[in-house]
Amino acid sequence: MPRWEVHLTAGLGASVLISFGLFMGAYDRGGLTHIISTAGRYLLPLSMGTLALLAGSVLPDLDGRGRVRWFVGPLAGLMALVPPLAGRTFGGNVSGGLDFLSGPGARLFLFSCAAGYMLLLVPFKHRGFLHTHRAALIFGTVWGGYLLFLSLSDPVGPFFAGAMGYLGYSWHLALDGRF
């Protein structure tokens, strides 16, 4: 079974391929000016999807005894904090993003870190439930639902980001031979 570094590298490669395909499709529709004019529409869902894809590519190893387990708290905090912060910053309100980061964003990050570390108390069987497609579907759905709840964009963006999270998780399962 590959180590978490291999899973993360594969997730990064998949993210680059998806980004390349998305922007080449936009280029095919109208050239460079079309990409620049529609970058705001693609950039936020793509960055949230990339975050989910990278997280999903290592998340099934949470049930192991390796170092990945101890990154789950900060990863949960980061995944809870980045969407509202990015939504405020990409929305043109950089000072609102900084205000959020110093106030409720800090509390959200700390609460999510604590909740992520609480997951370590759940007795997961190694290569058990977290190495199933059901868990991948739950991860993608929860991530897409969280983004839809935050209303970062139209419903297509959160669906796209959730699908990328499912893809990253499934990619991990395929590399482990669980596909």
Secondary structure, 3 states (H helix, E strand, C coil): CCCHHHHHHHHHHHHHHHHHHHHHHHHHHHHHHHHHHHHHHHHHHHHHHHHHHHHHHHHHHHHCCCHHHHHHHHHHHHHHHHHHHHHHHHCCCHHHHHHHHHCHHHHHHHHHHHHHHHHHHCCCCCCCHHHCHHHHHHHHHHHHHHHHHHCCCCCHHHHHHHHHHHHHHHHHHHHCCCC
